[in-house]
Amino acid sequence: MSTSSNDTPLIAGKVRLLPSLLAADFSQLGAQANLALESGAHGLHADVMDGRFVPPITFGADITKAVVDATNGARVDAHLMIVEPERQIEAFAKAGVRGITVHAETCPHLHRVLGQIRDAGLEAGVAINPGTPVTEVLRYLVPLIDRVLVMTVNPGWGGQKFIQEGLDKVHKVSRILHAYGSDAWIQVDGGVSPANAAALAKHGATELVAGSAVYKGDVKANIEAIKQAIETELSV
């Protein structure tokens, strides 16, 4: 995990920053995606919502493919906040995403779905809501997991307040993965900002998803602020 797919050096040698397209201006999504990448992001995070698992509806595989095409095949990972995600894996694989993350809460046959993602040639991720215990979800799945996404807000809307207890959860995931000898990415999504980015990294996070903290205001300056907060803290 030395460098990212777009060859941008990892923050403090171990952390990737993936801006969430949910906070971008949808009227110029391609330009907004490229702006984040040109400003030092390591890839992009596509929040896919179906109006069932979470109230809002965002976009699907076609729009995600348009972003992949507009960025010349940059890393785009799909976070499927949807019921029956197994029905959409083929479509998102064809869209060109690098990884698919599904919610433990929507998959009664989670082991099978993670295997399905792997069989499609993609990185397989499992997302865990704030109220979901991590140990029972991960115990028998670690060999199939490339990414654990710890939600630090309840999924559905951008711009929510960070749930502080998420720090302990990130640390617990880190300990579990270490115990199993896994180098899966530990991703955090929800309320990530320069104020908590360093603490998340110190607790074990290796991927940070930031929406409003990147796209509200000066994108380049916002990305630099998150990176600088981590670099300053972890270099001490």
C-alpha positions in Angstrom: 0.0 0.0 0.0 2.8 2.4 -0.9 1.1 4.6 -3.5 -2.3 5.0 -4.8 -3.7 4.2 -8.2 -3.0 7.7 -9.5 0.6 7.7 -8.1 -0.1 10.3 -5.5 2.0 9.5 -2.4 0.0 8.3 0.5 -0.5 10.7 3.4 2.1 10.1 6.1 3.0 6.9 4.1 -0.2 5.0 4.9 -3.5 7.0 4.4 -5.5 7.5 1.2 -8.0 10.4 0.8 -11.1 9.6 -1.4 -13.5 12.6 -1.8 -17.1 11.7 -1.9 -18.9 12.7 -5.0 -22.1 13.0 -3.0 -20.9 16.5 -2.0 -19.9 17.6 -5.5 -21.8 19.8 -7.9 -23.8 17.2 -9.9 -24.2 19.7 -12.8 -20.5 19.4 -13.5 -19.6 16.0 -12.0 -16.8 15.2 -14.4 -15.1 18.5 -13.8 -15.5 18.2 -10.0 -14.1 14.7 -10.0 -11.0 15.7 -12.0 -10.6 18.8 -9.8 -10.3 16.6 -6.7 -7.8 14.3 -8.4 -5.7 17.1 -9.7 -5.7 18.6 -6.1 -4.1 15.5 -4.6 -7.0 13.1 -4.0 -6.1 9.4 -4.3 -9.3 8.4 -5.9 -13.1 9.0 -5.6 -15.9 7.5 -3.6 -19.3 7.0 -5.2 -22.2 7.0 -2.7 -25.0 5.0 -4.3 -28.4 5.3 -2.5 -31.6 3.6 -3.5 -34.3 5.3 -1.4 -34.9 2.1 0.5 -32.0 1.3 2.7 -31.5 5.0 3.1 -34.1 7.7 2.3 -32.3 9.6 -0.5 -31.8 8.4 -4.1 -28.5 9.5 -5.7 -27.2 7.7 -8.8 -26.4 4.3 -10.3 -23.9 2.5 -12.5 -24.4 4.7 -15.5 -23.5 7.9 -13.8 -20.6 6.1 -12.0 -19.3 4.9 -15.4 -19.5 8.5 -16.7 -17.2 9.6 -13.8 -14.8 6.8 -14.5 -14.7 7.7 -18.2 -14.4 11.5 -17.4 -11.3 10.8 -15.2 -9.6 8.4 -17.7 -10.1 5.4 -15.5 -9.1 6.9 -12.2 -9.9 4.9 -9.0 -13.6 5.1 -8.3 -15.0 2.9 -5.5 -18.7 2.3 -5.2 -20.3 2.3 -1.8 -23.7 0.6 -2.3 -26.1 1.9 0.3 -28.8 -0.3 -1.2 -30.9 -3.4 -0.6 -30.1 -6.5 -2.6 -26.6 -5.2 -3.7 -25.9 -8.5 -5.3 -28.2 -7.6 -8.2 -26.0 -4.5 -9.0 -22.4 -6.0 -8.8 -22.2 -6.8 -12.5 -23.4 -3.4 -13.6 -20.8 -1.6 -11.4 -18.1 -3.9 -12.5 -18.9 -3.0 -16.1 -18.9 0.7 -15.1 -15.2 0.4 -14.3 -15.1 0.8 -10.5 -12.1 -0.6 -8.6 -14.0 -1.8 -5.6 -17.5 -2.3 -4.3 -18.5 -2.0 -0.6 -21.8 -3.4 0.6 -23.5 -3.0 4.0 -23.5 -5.8 6.4 -27.0 -4.7 7.4 -28.5 -5.4 3.9 -26.9 -8.8 3.2 -28.2 -11.9 4.9 -25.7 -13.8 2.8 -22.8 -11.5 3.2 -20.1 -14.1 2.6 -21.6 -15.0 -0.8 -21.9 -11.3 -1.8 -18.3 -10.6 -0.9 -17.3 -13.6 -2.9 -19.4 -12.4 -5.9 -17.5 -9.0 -5.8 -14.2 -10.8 -5.7 -15.2 -13.1 -8.6 -16.0 -9.9 -10.6 -12.3 -9.0 -10.2 -13.0 -6.1 -7.8 -11.9 -5.2 -4.3 -14.6 -6.4 -1.8 -15.6 -4.1 1.1 -18.1 -4.4 4.0 -19.6 -1.3 5.5 -20.7 -1.2 9.2 -23.2 1.3 10.5 -22.7 3.1 13.8 -25.0 0.8 15.7 -23.6 -2.4 14.2 -21.1 -4.4 16.3 -17.9 -5.2 14.4 -16.7 -8.5 15.8 -19.5 -10.7 14.7 -19.6 -9.2 11.3 -15.9 -9.6 10.6 -15.0 -12.8 12.4 -15.6 -15.3 9.5 -15.2 -12.9 6.6 -11.7 -11.5 6.9 -10.2 -13.6 4.1 -12.8 -12.2 1.7 -12.4 -8.5 2.8 -10.2 -5.9 1.0 -11.9 -3.0 2.9 -13.8 -2.4 6.1 -15.8 0.8 6.0 -16.6 2.2 9.4 -19.6 4.6 9.2 -19.1 7.5 11.5 -22.5 9.0 10.7 -25.8 7.2 10.0 -25.8 6.7 6.2 -28.1 8.8 4.0 -27.0 12.4 3.9 -23.7 14.3 3.6 -22.7 17.0 6.0 -23.7 15.2 9.2 -21.8 15.5 12.5 -19.1 13.0 13.2 -20.0 10.4 15.8 -17.1 10.4 18.2 -17.5 6.8 19.3 -16.4 5.9 15.8 -12.8 6.4 16.8 -13.0 3.4 19.2 -14.7 1.4 16.5 -11.9 2.1 14.0 -9.4 1.0 16.6 -11.3 -2.2 17.2 -11.4 -3.0 13.5 -7.7 -2.4 13.3 -7.1 -4.8 16.1 -9.3 -7.5 14.5 -7.6 -7.2 11.2 -4.2 -7.3 12.7 -5.1 -10.4 14.7 -6.0 -12.2 11.5 -3.0 -10.9 9.6 -5.1 -8.9 7.2 -3.9 -5.8 5.4 -7.4 -4.7 4.3 -8.0 -1.0 4.1 -9.8 0.6 7.0 -12.0 3.3 5.5 -14.0 5.9 7.5 -16.9 7.8 6.0 -19.0 10.4 7.8 -18.0 13.8 9.1 -14.4 13.5 8.2 -12.5 16.8 8.4 -9.1 18.4 9.3 -10.3 18.4 12.9 -10.5 14.6 13.2 -8.5 13.2 10.3 -5.3 12.8 12.3 -7.1 11.1 15.2 -8.7 8.7 12.8 -5.3 7.9 11.2 -3.8 7.3 14.7 -6.6 4.9 15.5 -5.9 2.9 12.4 -7.8 4.4 9.5 -6.0 4.0 6.2 -8.7 5.5 3.9 -10.7 8.7 4.6 -13.8 9.6 2.7 -14.6 13.3 2.9 -17.4 15.1 1.1 -18.4 18.5 2.4 -14.9 19.0 3.9 -13.5 18.7 0.4 -16.2 20.2 -1.9 -17.4 23.1 0.2 -15.1 26.0 -0.7 -11.7 25.7 -2.2 -11.2 22.1 -3.1 -7.4 22.2 -3.4 -7.0 24.1 -0.1 -9.4 21.7 1.6 -7.6 18.6 0.5 -4.3 20.1 1.6 -5.7 21.0 5.0 -6.8 17.4 5.6 -3.4 16.1 4.4 -1.5 18.6 6.5 -3.4 17.8 9.6 -2.5 14.1 9.3 1.1 14.7 8.3 1.7 17.2 11.2 0.3 14.9 13.8 1.8 11.6 12.6 5.3 13.1 12.1 5.5 14.2 15.7 
